[in-house]
Amino acid sequence: MFNRKNNQYKQFLKDYPQYNETKNLDKLRKKEYKRIDQKKHVYLDYTGGNLYAESQINKHLEILKQETFGNPHSTNPTSQLATKLCEESRSAILDFFNAKDEYFCVFTPNASGSLKIIGESYPFCKESFLLLSLDNHNSVSGIREFAKNKGSKFCYTPIQTEDLKLDEKELLKHLDSHSESKNKLFAFPAQSNVSGIKHPLEYIKLAQEKGWDVLLDAAAFAPSNRLDLKEIKPDFVSISFYKIFGYPTGLGCLLIKKDKFNKLIKPWYAGGTVTLASSTIDAHYLQPNHERFEEGTINYLDIPAIKIGLEHIKNIKIENISKRVKTLTHWMLENLSQLKHKNGKKLIHIFGSHDVNERGGTLVMNFYNQNGEIIPFQQVEKEANNRNISIRTGCFCNPGIDETNYAIPSSELEKYFSNHKIGNYTEMVNFTGKLRGSIRISVGLVSNYEDVATFKNFAETFLDK
Ligand SMILES: Cc1ncc(COP(=O)(O)O)c(C=O)c1O
């Protein structure tokens, strides 16, 4: 439908000439990701998870077939080989983020696992303070439970309704307050997992200069942007690898700035995290490096696949991915927003800034009927599923964005939460009488014009209804 002779496609190339500069990604898709088109998938959930190339699987499988691996950190040959390949991946990660020398890289199960380490180990106490961006994944927000349990105070710094960017004035106010606090942690996402908004990375240095430690959640940013830790130096960074190159799942990392390493107080010890421990007396010595936070046996069979994945991205060049994502996002913002019913009412509202320099390739939106009423996202999702289009709907583990978009007052939330022992989406909607949730589409690594144009065609089926 969108072959190279197609007029729509030709016009697209004329309007977005930068797309042609990323042609290699089309070749790559044909060669390495042909399963997408063979099974006629329109994949628009790159923020949920990226897709892997065939060669990543083949290379990993080849290593597993050819070698014999034992549990690492022993002197026997199979163990030594496992250790060697895991350390090669660790080194590749530090290289990829330009973090050599200054950061430790801790293997974790995913970004949430990385964030949990910070929750457990940051020295929260009665005199400490946790500042959270209202735009945060639940896995960052949940750190407040660790803070509260240790008597720490916390609060959220708001986002602006009109563009979903952090309200800078309010942020500065918060950063300038709490001068009496001892350990101050500011946690925000480099890119929103819902709105795609890129929050300024300059906030890191600014906060640090005001005495804050900074936790940067880079899970949604790293897949299509260069994260250079020589340029920006957050104290802690959370990453999930399947979001960057699709395979393997179950692995992430926490990057810890070396000068903040000893600030983290590990609440227990486990196998692999100590240099020495006694059972007869109450004493142990923790490992002086990343191993302190890697509990038990690491995922030594999958970790070598991280190096393969990073090499894959390096070959493509992250800048090419950024360029393609930016081009397609630009096209979507322009073309989806202008869809109108015959009576002139808009079909789609995309939340957040429409400036492609302030955002990545994740778009959160609602569909409206010709009377201006929201079409339930469940209906849109069902119809997308029927067309093999993978989108995502709901609140995306980020209630701050949803509560902002629907302007839900705290008083209503408090009423609901204090009246219910167990909560769920439908019950809350019924209780508050307000619809919640939206539709999210996201582009990435091998997205192409066909994907987004197919989504537009799909959206048009809701016109005049
Ligand atoms: C910005 C952000 N932070 C954290 C997470 C949690 O990642 P994971 O589910 O891999 O632990 C996600 C997942 O979508 C995310 O997008």
The ligand as a Gaussian input file, in Angstrom:
#p B3LYP/6-31G(d) Opt

LIG

0 1
 C       10.689000       5.546000      32.111000
 C       10.549000       4.142000      32.642000
 N       11.023000       3.855000      33.850000
 C       10.945000       2.626000      34.373000
 C       10.356000       1.600000      33.675000
 C       10.313000       0.243000      34.269000
 O       11.033000      -0.620000      33.443000
 P       11.012000      -2.190000      33.702000
 O        9.586000      -2.605000      33.569000
 O       11.854000      -2.739000      32.604000
 O       11.550000      -2.431000      35.032000
 C        9.815000       1.854000      32.413000
 C        9.101000       0.813000      31.677000
 O        8.357000       1.059000      30.768000
 C        9.933000       3.151000      31.868000
 O        9.481000       3.441000      30.641000

